[in-house]
Amino acid sequence: MTEPPARRLLLVHAHPDDESINNGATMAKYAAEGAHVTLVTCTLGEEGEVIPDGLAHLAADREDSLGPWRVGELTAAMKELGVTDHRFLGGPGRYRDSGMMGTEQNHRPGAFWSAALDEAAAHLVEVIREVRPQVLITYDPDGGYGHPDHIQAHRVAMRAADLAAEPAFRRDLGQAHAIAKIYWNRVPRSVVEERFRHMARELPHSPFTTPAAVTDVPGVTDDERITTEIDGRPFTAAKAAAMRAHATQITVAEPLFVLSNDLAQPLFEVEYYELVRGETSPEGARGPSAIRENDLFAGLERVTDVAEVTAL
């Protein structure tokens, strides 16, 4: 039998394109280093607004065929990042994009926001027990910016991590497995503010005209909460290409991009995280003078056997 890669990373996202914006450089880095990178996307993003006029017919209020189109965009994006294991929660189309908070789409049949938590989590438990990742990345409890599918993805990921480690839960889904480290996507406020100051100089040289606000960046938080930063600068081109592959949702003109609101944001080459479960490396800590981890797997070198991070 072939031994699995020593490092195994699982990411849980709400819609196609979220992974490339938030974690594109991280995914490309670990894939290039030989880690097994698994992406689970919870919906097809059927309710997304379409940027190119030539594809406007795909939108939910017209042909309602955006979801399958975005599957193709995600496949192209993963090729740019070198990621070969990407899946949809429960299979493609099992859960539908819920639209923005407070809209009628939140409660339509099949909407992810309305899914029973343990039912949705069970689909992810099966993936966790198959892949047996040491590291999980997902959103913070607010989903980064309050979108219902992002909030639900956070709930499902955290619940599945607990259930996957419980030997009595759904033995038919595989042997129990405990994830050693769980991270939430974050961006330190000081970094965002500095990049926006630079953006004021970059904007006139771009095809964009209007800047977003600092608060438009998902996951902005106080610097003290950041435990980990991944230097993805060698993979900036791969991240930009992956974002560009999501052409219905993103327009990229490096070092900036816009979503359908046409508000310019900076493309972050360094990606930041908050460790919320598990231990940092011995030198890693929190606080203003803390040394941040520069590796999601930091500290796991002490684990010499897979059984040590697998539930008994």
Salt bridges, closest charged atoms under 4 A:
ASP17 OD2 - ARG70 NH2 3.60
ASP18 OD2 - HIS15 ND1 3.14
ASP18 OD2 - HIS150 NE2 3.25
GLU19 OE2 - HIS246 NE2 2.83
GLU33 OE2 - LYS29 NZ 2.72
GLU47 OE2 - ARG96 NH2 2.83
GLU47 OE2 - ARG108 NH1 3.35
GLU63 OE1 - HIS57 ND1 3.04
ASP64 OD1 - ARG96 NH2 2.86
ASP85 OD2 - HIS36 NE2 2.84
ASP85 OD1 - ARG87 NE 2.75
ASP97 OD1 - HIS15 NE2 3.64
ASP118 OD1 - ARG159 NE 2.74
GLU119 OE2 - ARG94 NH2 2.77
GLU130 OE1 - ARG87 NH1 2.84
ASP140 OD2 - ARG186 NH1 2.96
ASP149 OD2 - HIS15 NE2 2.92
ASP162 OD1 - ARG277 NH1 2.79
ASP172 OD2 - ARG170 NH2 2.81
GLU194 OE1 - ARG197 NH2 2.67
GLU194 OE2 - HIS198 NE2 3.02
ASP222 OD1 - ARG189 NH2 3.57
GLU229 OE1 - ARG292 NH1 2.85
ASP231 OD2 - ARG233 NH2 2.69
GLU254 OE2 - ARG244 NH2 3.69
GLU269 OE1 - ARG195 NH1 3.08
GLU271 OE2 - LYS239 NZ 2.78
GLU274 OE1 - ARG186 NE 2.79
GLU274 OE2 - ARG225 NH2 3.13
GLU274 OE2 - ARG286 NH1 3.53
GLU279 OE1 - ARG302 NH2 3.54
GLU293 OE2 - LYS181 NZ 2.76
ASP295 OD2 - ARG7 NH2 2.67
GLU301 OE2 - ARG7 NH2 3.58
